[in-house]
Amino acid sequence: MTSLPSDATTDDPDVLDAYRTDRAAFCPSGSPRALVRARSLEDVVQTLRWAYEHNVPVVPQGTRTGLSGGANALDGCVLLNVEKLDQIVEIDVEEQIAVVQPGVINATLAAAVAEKGLYYPPDPGSKDISSIGGNVATNAGGMCCLKYGVTGDFVRALQVVLADGRVMRTGRRTAKGVAGYDLTRVFVGSEGTLGVVTEVTVALRPAAARPLAAIAFFDTMADACRAVADHLGTGARPAALELMDAATIAAVNRLQDLGFPDGVGAVLIAQSDAGTRAPEELAAFELSARRCAATDVIVSDNPAEADLLMQGRRLAGLAFENYPASLVDDVCVPRRNLAALVAGIERIAAEYGVEIATCGHAGDGNVHPAVLFDHSQAEAAQRAFAEIMRLGLELGGTITGEHGVGFLKRDWLARELDEAALWSHQRIKQALDPRGILNPGRVIDSMATGRTEVDQRSFG
Ligand SMILES: Cc1cc2nc3c(=O)[nH]c(=O)nc-3n(C[C@H](O)[C@H](O)[C@H](O)COP(=O)(O)OP(=O)(O)OC[C@H]3O[C@@H](n4cnc5c(N)ncnc54)[C@H](O)[C@@H]3O)c2cc1C
């Protein structure tokens, strides 16, 4: 008879309480029966074998920075946290790959490969606190994804523990490889619903030059959006092109004074890591910005100043957490529709009487409108949040560019996928998780996957 790994398992109520949620608002979290802090592959295997045998739901967790409720506890579940699986197994300089355990923090990996002259580009705003396993499970994006791509573009191979405890390897270490279905891609972005990622092989790039940056100021968000389209329309591909509206700037300034001026309608920050060609790239950005009515553009020739500018933009997520409550949306639209999206968000804020601060990866058409509210406005805030997703879909986009569906957006997935795509999702889930024990009710509706009753017997 299998049992949970005794050395790694606790049912201490205070500890369980501390691990119950991620960072998303308005997502319910249940009472877990146990927390397993896995320290080995065997701990993960044993936990899943036991859960499969006893038909108990398992919620995989990285460092719980998720913004969709996907790592929140379910009633009677086992929380399977892998943050202690945090070893960098190998950095192969010649092949430009790294093999890591899932609990390695994104910035730790980036720093380790940088020491060897290599670069791991995916850089979510949470890079200092989120795990590579979580990044893979949510296919996390970030600022440098405009030029380099998202997490999934760098995942070569995975080790995954399946629902019944079997260990599977997907993909390969080589730059190319097309033997069989691309199972790696199936697991990337699957949000803990298909298997638990226990090892990741990522592709690396040669180190880029330290970036320089420019900041352009606009009276309106519409002008800033026009500048995004204008600049990218010239064929430019900056390392990052980030947008902040007046409300975001005010929120960041309240958190830390990094010198962003109050009273501007919007700023665009462009970053170039093109080395000796960086001044030329940033001059081209300045031209675009001025063509689109920028009131001022400051081009910096100092990498430290560039770091400060991007640090300011990265603080937006934390700055929103200082409000009584916030709901951060994550829609992504074709870049040509960015201005319409931003105008629609302003309309939605007025209609529902809530403040919405918008920032995001404008170069990708991916913005994070944060509905900021006090608890008396909770219903209006949730309706505004839903309207933003509806608008994103109407404009040819997606309900989530990078945060994932989790619990928060699961009712919206069926509005984005066609019937055949939804059917395929359900069949994949059934094939890989026939008892529906892996993160049930997240991403796709648990009913649709045939999850049966939870076995209530205690662990051990
Ligand atoms: C301030 C802030 C800024 C952020 N900025 C960005 C951003 O720029 N871009 C972006 O994409 N996201 C961003 N996020 C969201 C979040 O950091 C990412 O979704 C991140 O990838 C989650 O990683 P995690 O380790 O915290 O995962 P968790 O929150 O622990 O889990 C997230 C999901 O992945 C599953 N999961 C975790 N680990 C595993 C595993 N090993 N195997 C299988 N499933 C697993 C969980 O079940 C859950 O469904 C931000 C969050 C914050 C708080």
The ligand as a Gaussian input file, in Angstrom:
#p B3LYP/6-31G(d) Opt

LIG

0 1
 C        4.398000      40.902000      -9.244000
 C        4.068000      39.848000     -10.255000
 C        4.434000      40.041000     -11.586000
 C        4.138000      39.051000     -12.544000
 N        4.547000      39.254000     -13.834000
 C        4.328000      38.292000     -14.755000
 C        4.760000      38.456000     -16.107000
 O        5.356000      39.474000     -16.475000
 N        4.532000      37.449000     -16.981000
 C        3.888000      36.295000     -16.600000
 O        3.709000      35.392000     -17.442000
 N        3.442000      36.124000     -15.340000
 C        3.646000      37.080000     -14.411000
 N        3.205000      36.901000     -13.127000
 C        2.441000      35.679000     -12.776000
 C        3.292000      34.508000     -12.219000
 O        4.474000      34.963000     -11.633000
 C        3.591000      33.495000     -13.328000
 O        2.397000      32.889000     -13.746000
 C        4.593000      32.402000     -12.908000
 O        4.965000      31.657000     -14.053000
 C        4.048000      31.455000     -11.848000
 O        5.135000      30.697000     -11.337000
 P        5.037000      30.064000      -9.861000
 O        6.270000      29.308000      -9.599000
 O        4.708000      31.137000      -8.873000
 O        3.807000      29.086000     -10.064000
 P        2.541000      28.852000      -9.121000
 O        1.807000      30.144000      -8.907000
 O        2.937000      28.097000      -7.916000
 O        1.662000      27.915000     -10.073000
 C        1.110000      28.414000     -11.261000
 C        0.403000      27.278000     -12.007000
 O        1.363000      26.339000     -12.451000
 C        1.151000      25.054000     -11.864000
 N        2.490000      24.559000     -11.513000
 C        3.458000      25.185000     -10.798000
 N        4.566000      24.427000     -10.764000
 C        4.305000      23.300000     -11.463000
 C        5.051000      22.129000     -11.806000
 N        6.317000      21.965000     -11.401000
 N        4.447000      21.174000     -12.550000
 C        3.174000      21.313000     -12.989000
 N        2.431000      22.402000     -12.694000
 C        2.983000      23.377000     -11.950000
 C        0.227000      25.291000     -10.676000
 O       -0.605000      24.170000     -10.435000
 C       -0.572000      26.489000     -11.153000
 O       -1.633000      26.062000     -11.968000
 C        3.451000      37.879000     -12.151000
 C        3.078000      37.692000     -10.805000
 C        3.373000      38.661000      -9.871000
 C        2.974000      38.422000      -8.441000

